[in-house]
Amino acid sequence: MQAQHPSSSESKATTAIAQAAGSAFKPTRPMLVTAVIGAALIGYLVHKTPDARLRLEALADMAQTLGDLSERDAAFVAQLLAKPATWKELHHA
């Protein structure tokens, strides 16, 4: 498909995203939970702040309570949180 570009008389190629809006990717609830928990996990591993830890704990607890976090994934998060952050990690930020 070709579209006129306002800054040029040349035709430019367009993507099919606008055409396929009705069939756009819709992530499942478990996918969204994985993404949110993953983002919180990365935030905690990078920053090692008490706020990042609390966010990860709260999100993991909520997801597990709602049945959206597998036992295996919950155990992984718990194992990670069981390791104390070192003084250097806490004061490096």
The first five atom37 places (N, CA, C, CB, O) and aatype in JSON, in Angstrom:
{
  "aatype": [12, 5, 0, 5, 8, 14, 15, 15, 15, 6, 15, 11, 0, 16, 16, 0, 9, 0, 5, 0, 0, 7, 15, 0, 13, 11, 14, 16, 1, 14, 12, 10, 19, 16, 0, 19, 9, 7, 0, 0, 10, 9, 7, 18, 10, 19, 8, 11, 16, 14, 3, 0, 1, 10, 1, 10, 6, 0, 10, 0, 3, 12, 0, 5, 16, 10, 7, 3, 10, 15, 6, 1, 3, 0, 0, 13, 19, 0, 5, 10, 10, 0, 11, 14, 0, 16, 17, 11, 6, 10, 8, 8, 0],
  "atom_mask": [
    [1, 1, 1, 1, 1],
    [1, 1, 1, 1, 1],
    [1, 1, 1, 1, 1],
    [1, 1, 1, 1, 1],
    [1, 1, 1, 1, 1],
    [1, 1, 1, 1, 1],
    [1, 1, 1, 1, 1],
    [1, 1, 1, 1, 1],
    [1, 1, 1, 1, 1],
    [1, 1, 1, 1, 1],
    [1, 1, 1, 1, 1],
    [1, 1, 1, 1, 1],
    [1, 1, 1, 1, 1],
    [1, 1, 1, 1, 1],
    [1, 1, 1, 1, 1],
    [1, 1, 1, 1, 1],
    [1, 1, 1, 1, 1],
    [1, 1, 1, 1, 1],
    [1, 1, 1, 1, 1],
    [1, 1, 1, 1, 1],
    [1, 1, 1, 1, 1],
    [1, 1, 1, 0, 1],
    [1, 1, 1, 1, 1],
    [1, 1, 1, 1, 1],
    [1, 1, 1, 1, 1],
    [1, 1, 1, 1, 1],
    [1, 1, 1, 1, 1],
    [1, 1, 1, 1, 1],
    [1, 1, 1, 1, 1],
    [1, 1, 1, 1, 1],
    [1, 1, 1, 1, 1],
    [1, 1, 1, 1, 1],
    [1, 1, 1, 1, 1],
    [1, 1, 1, 1, 1],
    [1, 1, 1, 1, 1],
    [1, 1, 1, 1, 1],
    [1, 1, 1, 1, 1],
    [1, 1, 1, 0, 1],
    [1, 1, 1, 1, 1],
    [1, 1, 1, 1, 1],
    [1, 1, 1, 1, 1],
    [1, 1, 1, 1, 1],
    [1, 1, 1, 0, 1],
    [1, 1, 1, 1, 1],
    [1, 1, 1, 1, 1],
    [1, 1, 1, 1, 1],
    [1, 1, 1, 1, 1],
    [1, 1, 1, 1, 1],
    [1, 1, 1, 1, 1],
    [1, 1, 1, 1, 1],
    [1, 1, 1, 1, 1],
    [1, 1, 1, 1, 1],
    [1, 1, 1, 1, 1],
    [1, 1, 1, 1, 1],
    [1, 1, 1, 1, 1],
    [1, 1, 1, 1, 1],
    [1, 1, 1, 1, 1],
    [1, 1, 1, 1, 1],
    [1, 1, 1, 1, 1],
    [1, 1, 1, 1, 1],
    [1, 1, 1, 1, 1],
    [1, 1, 1, 1, 1],
    [1, 1, 1, 1, 1],
    [1, 1, 1, 1, 1],
    [1, 1, 1, 1, 1],
    [1, 1, 1, 1, 1],
    [1, 1, 1, 0, 1],
    [1, 1, 1, 1, 1],
    [1, 1, 1, 1, 1],
    [1, 1, 1, 1, 1],
    [1, 1, 1, 1, 1],
    [1, 1, 1, 1, 1],
    [1, 1, 1, 1, 1],
    [1, 1, 1, 1, 1],
    [1, 1, 1, 1, 1],
    [1, 1, 1, 1, 1],
    [1, 1, 1, 1, 1],
    [1, 1, 1, 1, 1],
    [1, 1, 1, 1, 1],
    [1, 1, 1, 1, 1],
    [1, 1, 1, 1, 1],
    [1, 1, 1, 1, 1],
    [1, 1, 1, 1, 1],
    [1, 1, 1, 1, 1],
    [1, 1, 1, 1, 1],
    [1, 1, 1, 1, 1],
    [1, 1, 1, 1, 1],
    [1, 1, 1, 1, 1],
    [1, 1, 1, 1, 1],
    [1, 1, 1, 1, 1],
    [1, 1, 1, 1, 1],
    [1, 1, 1, 1, 1],
    [1, 1, 1, 1, 1]
  ],
  "atom_positions": [
    [[0.84, -1.16, 0.0], [0.0, 0.0, 0.0], [0.89, 1.23, 0.0], [-0.96, -0.01, 1.21], [1.96, 1.24, 0.62]],
    [[0.46, 2.26, -0.69], [1.21, 3.51, -0.78], [0.38, 4.64, -0.19], [1.6, 3.82, -2.25], [-0.84, 4.65, -0.32]],
    [[1.05, 5.57, 0.46], [0.37, 6.75, 1.02], [1.18, 7.98, 0.68], [0.2, 6.61, 2.57], [2.41, 7.94, 0.62]],
    [[0.48, 9.07, 0.46], [1.17, 10.32, 0.19], [1.72, 10.85, 1.49], [0.22, 11.36, -0.47], [1.02, 10.91, 2.5]],
    [[2.99, 11.24, 1.49], [3.63, 11.81, 2.67], [3.54, 13.32, 2.55], [5.13, 11.34, 2.81], [3.89, 13.87, 1.5]],
    [[3.08, 14.03, 3.61], [2.87, 15.48, 3.5], [4.11, 16.29, 3.16], [2.31, 15.98, 4.77], [3.98, 17.36, 2.57]],
    [[5.3, 15.83, 3.51], [6.5, 16.62, 3.26], [7.15, 16.29, 1.92], [7.5, 16.41, 4.36], [8.2, 16.84, 1.59]],
    [[6.53, 15.41, 1.17], [7.15, 14.99, -0.08], [6.07, 14.57, -1.05], [8.16, 13.84, 0.16], [4.97, 14.18, -0.65]],
    [[6.38, 14.66, -2.32], [5.43, 14.17, -3.32], [5.6, 12.68, -3.57], [5.59, 14.95, -4.62], [4.81, 12.07, -4.28]],
    [[6.67, 12.1, -2.98], [6.89, 10.67, -3.13], [5.87, 9.87, -2.34], [8.31, 10.3, -2.69], [5.39, 10.32, -1.3]],
    [[5.55, 8.7, -2.84], [4.71, 7.8, -2.08], [5.57, 7.03, -1.1], [3.94, 6.82, -3.02], [6.7, 6.66, -1.43]],
    [[5.07, 6.8, 0.09], [5.8, 6.07, 1.13], [5.03, 4.8, 1.45], [5.99, 6.94, 2.4], [3.8, 4.76, 1.38]],
    [[5.76, 3.76, 1.81], [5.13, 2.51, 2.21], [4.48, 2.69, 3.57], [6.15, 1.35, 2.24], [4.99, 3.41, 4.42]],
    [[3.35, 2.02, 3.77], [2.68, 2.05, 5.07], [2.61, 0.63, 5.62], [1.25, 2.67, 4.95], [2.73, -0.34, 4.88]],
    [[2.43, 0.55, 6.91], [2.34, -0.77, 7.54], [0.9, -1.23, 7.59], [2.95, -0.75, 8.96], [-0.02, -0.43, 7.39]],
    [[0.71, -2.48, 7.85], [-0.62, -3.05, 7.9], [-1.21, -3.02, 9.31], [-0.6, -4.47, 7.39], [-2.27, -3.59, 9.54]],
    [[-0.53, -2.36, 10.25], [-1.01, -2.34, 11.63], [-2.4, -1.71, 11.72], [-0.03, -1.57, 12.53], [-3.28, -2.25, 12.38]],
    [[-2.6, -0.59, 11.06], [-3.9, 0.07, 11.12], [-4.98, -0.8, 10.51], [-3.85, 1.42, 10.41], [-6.12, -0.8, 10.98]],
    [[-4.64, -1.55, 9.48], [-5.62, -2.41, 8.83], [-5.98, -3.61, 9.71], [-5.09, -2.89, 7.49], [-7.11, -4.09, 9.66]],
    [[-5.02, -4.08, 10.49], [-5.24, -5.28, 11.29], [-5.66, -4.96, 12.72], [-3.98, -6.13, 11.3], [-5.52, -5.81, 13.61]],
    [[-6.16, -3.76, 12.96], [-6.51, -3.37, 14.33], [-7.53, -4.31, 14.95], [-7.05, -1.95, 14.35], [-7.49, -4.55, 16.15]],
    [[-8.41, -4.83, 14.16], [-9.41, -5.76, 14.69], [-8.81, -7.08, 15.12], [0.0, 0.0, 0.0], [-9.38, -7.78, 15.95]],
    [[-7.67, -7.44, 14.57], [-7.03, -8.71, 14.92], [-5.73, -8.48, 15.69], [-6.76, -9.53, 13.66], [-4.81, -9.29, 15.62]],
    [[-5.66, -7.37, 16.42], [-4.45, -7.04, 17.18], [-4.19, -8.07, 18.27], [-4.57, -5.63, 17.8], [-5.12, -8.71, 18.77]],
    [[-2.93, -8.23, 18.61], [-2.53, -9.17, 19.65], [-3.13, -8.74, 20.98], [-0.99, -9.25, 19.76], [-3.04, -7.58, 21.37]],
    [[-3.74, -9.69, 21.68], [-4.31, -9.42, 22.99], [-3.68, -10.39, 23.98], [-5.87, -9.56, 22.98], [-4.0, -11.58, 23.97]],
    [[-2.79, -9.89, 24.84], [-2.13, -10.79, 25.78], [-3.11, -11.35, 26.8], [-1.0, -10.05, 26.51], [-4.09, -10.7, 27.17]],
    [[-2.83, -12.56, 27.23], [-3.67, -13.2, 28.23], [-3.33, -12.66, 29.61], [-3.49, -14.73, 28.19], [-2.29, -12.01, 29.8]],
    [[-4.19, -12.92, 30.57], [-3.94, -12.45, 31.94], [-2.63, -13.01, 32.49], [-5.1, -12.86, 32.86], [-1.86, -12.25, 33.09]],
    [[-2.33, -14.32, 32.31], [-1.04, -14.82, 32.79], [0.16, -14.13, 32.13], [-0.94, -16.31, 32.55], [1.19, -13.94, 32.77]],
    [[0.02, -13.75, 30.87], [1.1, -13.02, 30.19], [1.31, -11.65, 30.83], [0.8, -12.87, 28.69], [2.44, -11.22, 31.03]],
    [[0.21, -10.98, 31.13], [0.31, -9.66, 31.76], [0.91, -9.76, 33.15], [-1.07, -8.99, 31.82], [1.73, -8.93, 33.54]],
    [[0.51, -10.78, 33.9], [1.06, -10.99, 35.24], [2.56, -11.23, 35.14], [0.36, -12.17, 35.95], [3.33, -10.67, 35.92]],
    [[2.97, -12.07, 34.2], [4.39, -12.35, 34.02], [5.15, -11.07, 33.68], [4.6, -13.39, 32.91], [6.26, -10.86, 34.19]],
    [[4.58, -10.24, 32.84], [5.24, -8.99, 32.47], [5.38, -8.04, 33.66], [4.47, -8.3, 31.35], [6.44, -7.44, 33.86]],
    [[4.33, -7.91, 34.45], [4.36, -6.99, 35.59], [5.31, -7.5, 36.67], [2.94, -6.81, 36.18], [6.11, -6.73, 37.21]],
    [[5.23, -8.79, 36.97], [6.14, -9.36, 37.98], [7.58, -9.3, 37.47], [5.74, -10.84, 38.31], [8.49, -9.0, 38.24]],
    [[7.78, -9.56, 36.2], [9.12, -9.48, 35.62], [9.71, -8.09, 35.7], [0.0, 0.0, 0.0], [10.89, -7.92, 36.01]],
    [[8.89, -7.08, 35.44], [9.36, -5.7, 35.54], [9.72, -5.36, 36.99], [8.28, -4.72, 35.02], [10.73, -4.7, 37.24]],
    [[8.9, -5.8, 37.93], [9.2, -5.55, 39.34], [10.46, -6.3, 39.77], [8.01, -5.97, 40.23], [11.25, -5.78, 40.56]],
    [[10.63, -7.5, 39.27], [11.82, -8.3, 39.58], [13.08, -7.62, 39.06], [11.69, -9.7, 38.97], [14.08, -7.53, 39.77]],
    [[13.04, -7.15, 37.84], [14.19, -6.45, 37.27], [14.46, -5.16, 38.06], [13.95, -6.12, 35.77], [15.61, -4.84, 38.35]],
    [[13.4, -4.44, 38.4], [13.57, -3.22, 39.19], [14.25, -3.5, 40.51], [0.0, 0.0, 0.0], [15.12, -2.74, 40.95]],
    [[13.86, -4.59, 41.16], [14.48, -4.94, 42.44], [15.94, -5.34, 42.25], [13.7, -6.08, 43.12], [16.81, -4.92, 43.01]],
    [[16.22, -6.16, 41.24], [17.59, -6.61, 41.01], [18.52, -5.47, 40.63], [17.62, -7.67, 39.92], [19.71, -5.48, 40.98]],
    [[18.0, -4.48, 39.94], [18.82, -3.35, 39.51], [19.02, -2.34, 40.63], [18.19, -2.67, 38.3], [20.13, -1.89, 40.88]],
    [[17.93, -2.0, 41.32], [17.99, -0.9, 42.28], [18.23, -1.34, 43.72], [16.73, -0.13, 42.23], [18.87, -0.61, 44.48]],
    [[17.74, -2.5, 44.1], [17.92, -3.03, 45.47], [17.43, -2.06, 46.53], [19.38, -3.35, 45.72], [18.01, -1.99, 47.62]],
    [[16.37, -1.32, 46.24], [15.83, -0.38, 47.23], [14.71, -1.06, 48.0], [15.31, 0.91, 46.54], [14.1, -2.02, 47.52]],
    [[14.43, -0.57, 49.19], [13.3, -1.11, 49.96], [11.97, -0.96, 49.2], [13.2, -0.42, 51.32], [11.11, -1.84, 49.28]],
    [[11.81, 0.15, 48.49], [10.58, 0.34, 47.72], [10.43, -0.69, 46.6], [10.55, 1.75, 47.12], [9.35, -1.23, 46.38]],
    [[11.52, -0.98, 45.92], [11.49, -1.98, 44.85], [11.18, -3.36, 45.42], [12.84, -2.0, 44.09], [10.45, -4.15, 44.82]],
    [[11.73, -3.65, 46.59], [11.46, -4.94, 47.24], [9.99, -5.05, 47.64], [12.36, -5.11, 48.49], [9.35, -6.07, 47.41]],
    [[9.46, -3.99, 48.24], [8.05, -4.0, 48.64], [7.12, -4.14, 47.45], [7.72, -2.73, 49.4], [6.11, -4.85, 47.53]],
    [[7.45, -3.48, 46.36], [6.64, -3.58, 45.15], [6.62, -5.02, 44.63], [7.17, -2.63, 44.05], [5.57, -5.55, 44.3]],
    [[7.79, -5.64, 44.56], [7.89, -7.02, 44.11], [7.11, -7.96, 45.03], [9.35, -7.46, 44.03], [6.36, -8.81, 44.57]],
    [[7.3, -7.79, 46.34], [6.58, -8.64, 47.3], [5.07, -8.49, 47.15], [7.0, -8.28, 48.74], [4.34, -9.48, 47.1]],
    [[4.61, -7.25, 47.09], [3.17, -6.99, 47.0], [2.57, -7.56, 45.72], [2.89, -5.49, 47.08], [1.52, -8.19, 45.75]],
    [[3.25, -7.34, 44.6], [2.73, -7.85, 43.33], [2.73, -9.38, 43.3], [3.57, -7.31, 42.16], [1.78, -10.0, 42.82]],
    [[3.79, -10.0, 43.81], [3.87, -11.45, 43.83], [2.79, -12.04, 44.75], [5.27, -11.91, 44.29], [2.15, -13.03, 44.41]],
    [[2.6, -11.42, 45.91], [1.56, -11.9, 46.84], [0.17, -11.79, 46.21], [1.61, -11.1, 48.15], [-0.63, -12.71, 46.29]],
    [[-0.1, -10.65, 45.58], [-1.4, -10.44, 44.96], [-1.62, -11.45, 43.82], [-1.51, -9.01, 44.42], [-2.69, -12.05, 43.72]],
    [[-0.62, -11.63, 42.98], [-0.75, -12.55, 41.86], [-0.94, -13.99, 42.34], [0.49, -12.46, 40.96], [-1.72, -14.74, 41.75]],
    [[-0.25, -14.35, 43.4], [-0.4, -15.71, 43.94], [-1.79, -15.89, 44.56], [0.69, -16.0, 44.97], [-2.42, -16.93, 44.37]],
    [[-2.25, -14.89, 45.29], [-3.58, -14.95, 45.9], [-4.67, -15.08, 44.84], [-3.84, -13.69, 46.76], [-5.65, -15.81, 45.03]],
    [[-4.51, -14.39, 43.73], [-5.48, -14.45, 42.64], [-5.34, -15.7, 41.77], [-5.35, -13.22, 41.77], [-6.14, -15.94, 40.88]],
    [[-4.3, -16.49, 42.04], [-4.08, -17.71, 41.27], [-3.41, -17.49, 39.94], [0.0, 0.0, 0.0], [-3.45, -18.37, 39.07]],
    [[-2.78, -16.34, 39.76], [-2.14, -16.02, 38.49], [-0.63, -16.22, 38.5], [-2.43, -14.6, 38.13], [0.03, -16.02, 37.48]],
    [[-0.08, -16.62, 39.64], [1.35, -16.88, 39.74], [1.52, -18.33, 40.15], [2.04, -15.91, 40.77], [0.99, -18.77, 41.17]],
    [[2.27, -19.07, 39.35], [2.45, -20.5, 39.64], [3.24, -20.69, 40.93], [3.16, -21.2, 38.47], [3.96, -19.8, 41.37]],
    [[3.09, -21.85, 41.52], [3.84, -22.18, 42.73], [5.35, -22.08, 42.46], [3.48, -23.6, 43.23], [6.11, -21.6, 43.3]],
    [[5.75, -22.54, 41.3], [7.17, -22.51, 40.93], [7.69, -21.06, 40.85], [7.4, -23.22, 39.58], [8.76, -20.75, 41.38]],
    [[6.92, -20.2, 40.2], [7.33, -18.8, 40.08], [7.3, -18.1, 41.44], [6.43, -18.07, 39.08], [8.17, -17.29, 41.74]],
    [[6.3, -18.4, 42.25], [6.22, -17.82, 43.59], [7.41, -18.26, 44.43], [4.9, -18.21, 44.28], [7.97, -17.47, 45.19]],
    [[7.8, -19.52, 44.3], [8.96, -20.03, 45.05], [10.24, -19.33, 44.59], [9.1, -21.55, 44.86], [11.11, -19.04, 45.41]],
    [[10.35, -19.06, 43.3], [11.52, -18.36, 42.78], [11.61, -16.94, 43.36], [11.47, -18.3, 41.24], [12.68, -16.51, 43.79]],
    [[10.49, -16.23, 43.36], [10.48, -14.88, 43.91], [10.81, -14.92, 45.4], [9.1, -14.21, 43.68], [11.59, -14.1, 45.89]],
    [[10.22, -15.87, 46.12], [10.49, -15.99, 47.56], [11.96, -16.29, 47.82], [9.61, -17.08, 48.18], [12.56, -15.75, 48.75]],
    [[12.54, -17.16, 47.0], [13.96, -17.5, 47.15], [14.83, -16.27, 46.91], [14.35, -18.65, 46.18], [15.8, -16.04, 47.63]],
    [[14.49, -15.5, 45.91], [15.24, -14.28, 45.61], [15.13, -13.29, 46.76], [14.74, -13.64, 44.3], [16.13, -12.68, 47.16]],
    [[13.93, -13.13, 47.29], [13.72, -12.17, 48.38], [14.33, -12.66, 49.7], [12.23, -11.91, 48.57], [14.57, -11.86, 50.6]],
    [[14.58, -13.95, 49.82], [15.18, -14.49, 51.04], [16.66, -14.15, 51.15], [15.0, -16.01, 51.09], [17.22, -14.14, 52.24]],
    [[17.28, -13.86, 50.01], [18.69, -13.46, 50.02], [18.79, -12.01, 50.45], [19.35, -13.68, 48.62], [18.24, -11.13, 49.78]],
    [[19.47, -11.73, 51.53], [19.58, -10.33, 51.96], [20.47, -9.54, 51.01], [20.12, -10.25, 53.4], [21.49, -10.04, 50.52]],
    [[20.08, -8.31, 50.76], [20.91, -7.43, 49.95], [22.11, -7.0, 50.79], [20.1, -6.18, 49.45], [21.98, -6.78, 51.99]],
    [[23.26, -6.9, 50.17], [24.45, -6.49, 50.89], [24.42, -4.99, 51.16], [25.73, -6.86, 50.1], [23.68, -4.25, 50.51]],
    [[25.21, -4.55, 52.12], [25.29, -3.13, 52.45], [25.71, -2.34, 51.22], [26.29, -2.9, 53.6], [25.19, -1.25, 50.96]],
    [[26.65, -2.89, 50.46], [27.14, -2.2, 49.27], [26.02, -2.02, 48.26], [28.3, -2.98, 48.64], [25.9, -0.95, 47.67]],
    [[25.2, -3.06, 48.04], [24.1, -2.97, 47.09], [23.07, -1.92, 47.54], [23.43, -4.34, 46.92], [22.54, -1.17, 46.73]],
    [[22.8, -1.89, 48.84], [21.8, -0.97, 49.35], [22.25, 0.49, 49.29], [21.44, -1.33, 50.76], [21.43, 1.39, 49.14]],
    [[23.55, 0.71, 49.41], [24.06, 2.09, 49.47], [24.76, 2.52, 48.18], [25.01, 2.23, 50.62], [25.32, 3.61, 48.12]],
    [[24.72, 1.67, 47.18], [25.35, 2.0, 45.91], [24.5, 2.96, 45.1], [25.61, 0.75, 45.1], [25.03, 3.76, 44.33]],
    [[23.18, 2.9, 45.26], [22.27, 3.69, 44.43], [22.35, 5.15, 44.69], [20.89, 3.24, 44.64], [21.63, 5.93, 44.05]]
  ]
}
